[in-house]
Structure formats: C-alpha cells, structure tokens
Amino acid sequence: VLGLVLEVQASPGAFSRLDLADFQKDTGALLLKGRKRRIVSLGPGLQADLERYIRFGREGYALPDERALFLGKHGRRVAGSALLARLKLYCRRAGVPRPHFSS
C-alpha cells in the first residue's frame, strides 16, 4: 500500500475502496474510485509487488465473500483511517513528511 500511495499519490481512502476487480493484471491498470474515478498504470515493479501481495499476502487471509483488495486484521476491507494512521506512523519513523493526496 505504501508503494501505491507514493507512486499513484491517491488517498488512503481511495485504496481502501479498491476491490480485486479494480486491478487488471494483464495491463497493470488500477481503477481508483476517489472523488473522481481514474485509471492509473502501475510501474512493472509495483505491479509485480501487488500481484505477489494478492497471491501470497491476501490469499488464505481474506474471508470467503470479501471483494476488497486490501484487508484489515480480521480479513475484511481495511478502513481508510487505518491506512492513514499506518502511513503517518511510517513517515514519522522515517523522518519524512506525510505525502499529500490527489484523491
């Protein structure tokens, strides 16, 4: 998620709204549903990371009916506020300012 936030510059809330169907593996396209809907192309490295997350990180952890791309600790859709809190924590630890978001 952190790589996506930095590369795509979308808000944590936009990432919390993503479903598995919003990521197209064959083209590396991601449909963001923030204030505006937009399609972004992921770089090859970030696309590979996202594919690994889906295959190894999400699989077996998500509840059977969960469509969300990113999950919280109970196997359900992660809240945007939880993603934002984690982002703030990592930025503070790294000593860098929190990024600004476009959606």
Secondary structure, 3 states (H helix, E strand, C coil): CHHHHHHHCCCHHHHHCCEHHHEECCCCEEEEECCCEEEEECCHHHHHHHHHHHHHHHCCCCCCCCCECCECCCCCECCHHHHHHHHHHHHHHHCCCCCCCCC
